[in-house]
Amino acid sequence: MWRENCKGKCSRAADPLNAISYRIIVMMLNRARKKEESKIILVVMLVILVCALTYYNHAVLRSGTVFTHFYYIPIVLSSVWWQKKGVAVALFLSAILIASHLFLRLEAETSNDFYRAPMFLLVSIVVAVLSERLKKEEKIARAGEQRFRSLVESSLTGFSIIQDGTVVYQNHEQQKLLGSLPRPPKFTDIEHVHPDDIKKVTAFYRSIASENFTTGETDFRFYQEDTTVGKPHMRWVHCRAVAIDYQGREAVLVNMMDITKTKEMEHLLRIQDKMTSLGRVTAGIAHEIRNPLSGINLYLTTLEKIYDKEGSADKVKRIIEQLQSASHRIKSVIKRVMDFSKPTTPKFFLIDINQPIEDAYKLSSVTLRKSGIAIEKCLADNLPLILADPRMIEEVILNLMTNAAEALQQVDGLKIIEVISSKEDSNLLISVADSGPGIPQNLMGHIFDPFYTTKNGGTGIGLSISHRIIKDHGGSLSITVSKWGGAEFVIKLPLKKG
């Protein structure tokens, strides 16, 4: 009746999807019914067979009850398939066994078979209970797997599983990011990886392929084909890999998050923070340029006066040298400002770490002194050279000094900033300390978080970027209390990068 009603409704339905759904349901019901009928037929045939064998053994051969052991086959099968309902088969066979003695072999010893009959029931009940429990556990596991799969498929993070160097599974988000299967792991597709990240990606894939791999993470850039504009589009991804067991074999679970927008925002905020810092040292830059400009004007006036006089060639030559020196000084100041203000990609050179400290000091010293802030330098001599990006180290030092200067505006007494460089074991240390009010203990754990700031009008990105720069150098940036009770930032850079 239900099927006829459904069929009538589907035939009247305007939406063809209803008819398709109906056919699928009917097909599944038919398949399930046929499968169940096959099980029933098999058990009935087994029961008839063992009963026939027992009858033949007892009535014709007049021998022992060896064939009664075959009773366990239909008993176990029915208990596994139908659980407690399968006990009925055990009851039926027990009755057959006892009846065979009561009516076919009255003279035979019946004690063994009277013991076997309860054993049939006991075995059937035990198998039925275990089967029911296993099916419940299987159902729970299947439901858990389905929930996990639904969670993974609807996640905004891309998930994929790599096994034997091949991607065997990926969710929808990963497909949008990297393309559909079959495909090789993105780590082996070096052609589309950003040239600056090829070495990092290759090393990461080697670690994944190693025998002792457990977990690892990295971020890198790659070029994704953009069908809307017809040209590749660069994407940033943060990738984490974990060793797992997948279908009984070793595999690697890879999850990727598209951080392109985050990187772009960080890039813009970084430029903004640079320009903000640059604005704070404008007075110092003006002072740096004003002095050589005044000298140039003075030298030009002197040159004009002595140009037509005899014997003035040597004086003119010295004045031109002074003009060139002043011009180079202005050019140097402008170059430092331009290098600081424009966005740069990290480029590592073997440098003296004191040099970027000196450059940051020159940019900010005049402004700080005009604000009544004393600067003390204690830079160690003969420090070993280190692989670092001098412009970025200068940016970090200048940012720390600028933050210290802002903190000292709240102080009425001693205003001092101390910069120290030293060597400790296999690391170089740079310390920037101040005599300001310091940072409360409960805020120290958040001071390097992006967008976290205690300053009015601050972006909250300066210290976060500084922390990232030092981390990219393989070092660390930490905060503690200075000897005056203010803040002290300590940069630790390893002598051997990586």
N, C-alpha and C positions, 0 to 999 in steps of 0.2 A: 504493500500500500504506500509506504514512504517513498519507495523508488518510483512508483507510478506518479505520485504527486510531484516529486522532484522533476520527473521527466516532463510532466505537463507544464510545470513552471518554466523549465529551461526552454521548452519549445516556444513558449510565449514571450520569452525574454528578448528585449531588443539588443542588449549588450552581449556580443558573442563570447565575452570572457566568462559569463555565467555558464554557458554550455560547455566550454572547455573545462572549467572547474568541476562541473558535474561529471564529465567523462573521466577525469583523473580520479575523482573519489570512487566512482563505480569500479574503475580498473583496479584501484588499490584494494577495495572490498573483495572483489572477485579473486584477486591474487591471495589475499589473506585467507579467504574461505577455502580455496583449493589447497593451500598449504596445510591448514588444519585438517581437512578431509584426508590428506595423504598421511598425516600422523596417525589418525584414527585407524585407517586401513592397515597401516604397518603394524600397529599394536595388536589389532584383532587377528591378523594373519599369524603373528608370533604366538599369541595365546592359543590359537587353534593348533599350530604346529607342536608346541610343547605338550599340549593336552593329548594330541594324537600319539606323540612319542611315548608319553607316560602310559597311555592306555595299551599301546602295543607292547611296551616293556612289561606291564603287569599282567595283562590278560593273555598274551600270546607266549612271550618268552618266560613268563613266571619268574623273572629275575629281580634284582635289587632296584633301588630307586635312583640310579645314577642320573637319569634324565631330569630329575626334579631340580637339579642345579641350573638347568636352562630357564627355569621359571624366573630367575633373577633378571633376565634380559628384558622382558616386557614390563616387569615391575619397576626396574630402575628407569627405563625410558619414559613410562607414563608418569612416574613421580617427578622426573626432571621437567617434562613438558607441561604437566597440569598440576603440579604440586600436590596439595591435599586431595584433590579430586582423583589423583592417580592411585590413592590408597584402595579405591574400589577394585582395581585390577588385582591388587594383592589379596583382598578378601575373596574375590572370585576364585583365584588360583588356589588359595588355601582350602577353599571348600572343595574344589576339584580333587586336590591331593587327598584329603581325608575321605572323600566319597570313593575314590579309587580303591582304598583299602577296605572300606566298609562293604562294597558291593563286588569287587573283582578278586581280591586276595584276602579272604577272611582268615586263612590260616597263617598269613605272614605277620611278621613282627611289625607293629605299628608305632612303637614308641619313638623311633627316629623321625618319622614323618609328622607325628603329633608335635614334636619339637620344632620341625622345620616350618610348620604353618605359622606359629607366632613369629618366627624369624623373618618370614616374608613380610608380615605386618610391620615389624620393627624396622627392617631395612627400608621399607617403603616410606614410613613416617620420617626416618632420619634423612633420607635423600630428599623428600618433599620439603622438609623444613630448611635444609641447607640450600636447596635450589631456590626456594622462595626468598631466602635471605640474600643469596647471590644476585637474584634478579632485582631486588630492591636496591642493593648497592650499585648494581650496574645502571639502574634507572637514575639514581642520585648522581652517579658519576657522569652519565650522559647529559643530565640536566645541567650539572656544573660546567661541563665542557661547552654546552650550548650557550650558557650565560657568558662564559669567558670568550667564546667566539663572537657573540653579539657585541660584547664590550670592546673587543679588539677591532671588529669591523666598523664600529661606529666611532672609534677613537680619532681624535684630531692628530694623533701622532702616527707616523708610518711604521708598520711592523713587517718584518720579513724574516724568513728562516733560511739559513744557508747550510747545505749539507753536501759534503764531497765537492765543494767548490761551485755548487749550483744553487740558485734560488729556487726552493721547492714550495714556498708559500709566501704570499704577501697580502696585506689588507688593501682596502680601496684607497686609503690615503697614500700609501706607499706607491701604489700604481699611478696615481695622479702625479706624484713627484718624480718617479724614475721610469715609468713606462710599464707596459703589460708583460706578462710572462709568455714564452720563455725568454730570459735575458741573463747575462752574467752579472755577478755582483758589481756594483758601481765602483768598488775599490780597484777592480781590475780594468775598468774602462778609463785608462789613463788619458786617452785622447780628449775626453770631455772634461777632465779635471783641470782646474786653474793651474798654470805652470808653477806658481809659487807654492802650491800645496801638494804637488806630485810626490815629493820626497816624504812628506808627512803621511800621506794616504798610503803610499807603498809600505812604509814601516808599520803602519797600523794593520794593514792586511797581513803582513808577515806574522805579526803577533797573534792575529786571529787564527792563522793556519798552524801555529805552533802547537805542540802536544800539551804543554802545560798551561795553555790559555784558560783564564777564568773570566775576567772582565776587563773592559777598557773603554775609553771614550776619546773623541776628538771632534773638531769641527773643521770644515773645509768648504771650498767653493767649487762648483762645477757648472757647466753650461748646459742648460735645458733648452731643447728645441721648442720655440714658441710659434705655433701654427698661425696665430692671429696676425703676427707681424712678419713671419717668414724668416726669422733670424734667431740665433741662440740668445737666451736670456740667462744671465749669471744668477745662481742661487747660492745662498749660504745655508748649510745644514749642520745641526749638532747631532752627532751620532754616538750611540752607546751600544756595545756588544757584550753579550753574556753567553757563556757556554751552557748548553742545556742538553737534555736527552729527548730526542724526538723520534717517536715510533721505534723505541728500543735501540737507537743508534745516536752517536754523538753528533751534535749540530750546534749552530750559533744563532741565537736570537738577536736580531739587529733592529733597534728602533731609531728612527730619524725624525727630527723636528725641524721644520723650515723656519730659520731664524733670519731670513733676509730682511724683513721689515725692522726687526730689532737691531740688526747691524746698521741699517741705513739710518735709523733714528739715533743710534749711538754715534755714528759718523757725524751727523748734523749737530748733535749736542756737544760733541768733542770740538768741532769748529767753533761753536758758540762759546764754549768755555775758554778756548784759546783766545778768541777775540776779546772776551771779558778780561782775561788776565792781561792781554796786550794793552787794553785801555787803562789798566791800573798803573802800567809802567810808562805811560805816554810822557809824563813829566820828565822821567829819567832819560828817555830817548831824545826829547827836545833839548835837554841839557847836553847830552852827548854830541848832538849835531851843532848846537849853537856855538860852542867853543871853537871847533875847527872852522865854522863859517865866519866867525868874527876874525879869526886869524887870516883867512883867505882875503877878506875885505881889506884888512890892514896891509897884507903883503901886496895886493894889487895897487893900493894907494901909493905905497913906497916905490913899487916898480914904475908907476907912472911918473913919479918925480925924478927918478935917476935914469930913466930910459935913454934920454938924449945926451947925458953927460959922458965925457970921456973917462975911460978907466973903470967903468961900472960893470964890465962884463962878468967879473967874478961875483959881484953882489947880485946881479940878475940871475946868475946860475944858482946861487944859494937860495934866492927867493923862489925860483921855480921848483927847486927840490922841496922847499917847505910847502908850497902849494900842492904838489903831488902827494906829500905825506898827509896833509889835511884832507885831501880828496879821498885817499885810500881809507882814512879813518871813517869818513862819512859813509863810504861804500860798505865798509865792514859792518857798521851799525845797521844800515838799511838791510844788508843781507841777513843778519841775525834775526831782524824783525820779520822779514819775508819768510825765512825758513821756519820760524816759529808759528806764523799765522796760517801757513798753507798746510793742508792735510798731507801726510807722508806715510809711505809704507815702510815698515821696519827694515832697515838695512844694517847688518852687523859688520863692524870693523874692529880691528885690534886697536884699542885706544887706551890712553891714560885717563882713568876715571875722574881725575881732578880737573880735566879740561872742561867738560860740560858743567861742572860745579862752578868753575870760574866764570864761564859764559853767563850762567844764570845770575851769578853775583853782580856782574857788570850791568846786566839789564835792570836789576832792581835796586842796586845800592843807593843811587841818588834819591829815588822816591822814598825809600825807607828812612834815610837820614833826614830828609826834609820833614818826615812825620815824627821825628824824634826817636827813632828806633836805631839802636846800635847793633851792628852785625859783627860777630866774631867768627873768624875762620881758623880751623885747626886741621889743615890738610897734611896727611902723612907724606913724606918724601919716599921716592924709590918704590912706589907701589907697583906690583906686577901689572902688565898690560892685560886687558880683559876684552872679550868679544861683546860688543854692545852697540846700540844705535845712539850716537852722541846727541842727536837732536831730541830724541825721546827722553833720554836721561835728563837733559837740560829742562825739558818740559815738566818732568816730575818734580825736579828740585825747585823750579820756579813756582810751580803750583803749591808746593809745601810751604815755601817762603811767603807766598801771597796769603795763604790761609793763616799763617802765623801772624803776619802783619795785621790782618783784619781782627784776629783775636786780641792783639795788643791794643787796639783802639779802645777797648773797654777797661784798660789798666791805667791808673793814675800814677803809679810809682815807676819802678824799674821796667824799662822796655828793651828787651834784648833778644836777638835771635842768634843761635850758635849752630854752625855747620861744621861737622867733623867727618873726616874720612880716615879709615884705618883698615888693617888686615887682621882677620881672625881665622886661624886654621886655613881652610881652603876656600874662604869667602872674603869678599871685600865688603866693608860696612860703611854706610853713609848715614849720618844722624843729623836731623834738623829739629832742634829743640827751641822752645820759647819760654818766656816768663809770664805767659798769659794766664787766664783763669783755668785753663785745662779743660778736659772733656770728662763729664761724669762717668763713673764706672758702668752704669747701666746702659750708656749709649755706645760704649767702645765696641760692642759686638755688632753694631749696625753701621758704624761710621764708613765702611767701604761698600755698603749696599747701594746699588744704582738708585738715583733720584732721592736718596735720603740726605737731608741737609738740616742743619741747625741755624743757617744764615737766612736772613730776610732777603728775598730776591735771588737766592742761590739756585743753581740748577740741580745740585745734588749728584752731579756726574763727574766732577773733577777728581775726587779721591778714588772713585770707582775706576776711572780710566787709568789713573796712576797705578792703582793696584794691578790692573790688567797688564799694563806695560811691563811692570816688574815681573809679573808672573810669566809673560812671554819671554822674558830674559832668563827664565829658569830660577828666579829668585823669589824673595818674599818681602812684603811691606807690612810692618806691624806698628802698633802704637803703644806707648807706655807713658809714664809720668816723668817729666824732666826734673832736674835737680832744684829748679825754682818752684816746682809745683804745677807747672804748665804742661803742655803736650810735647811729646818727643816721638817723632816718626823715625823708624829705623829701617833702612833698606839693606837687604842682604843679597849680594850677587855672587853666584859661584864662579870661581876662576875658570873652571872647565864647564862650558855650556852643555846641558843635557846629561 
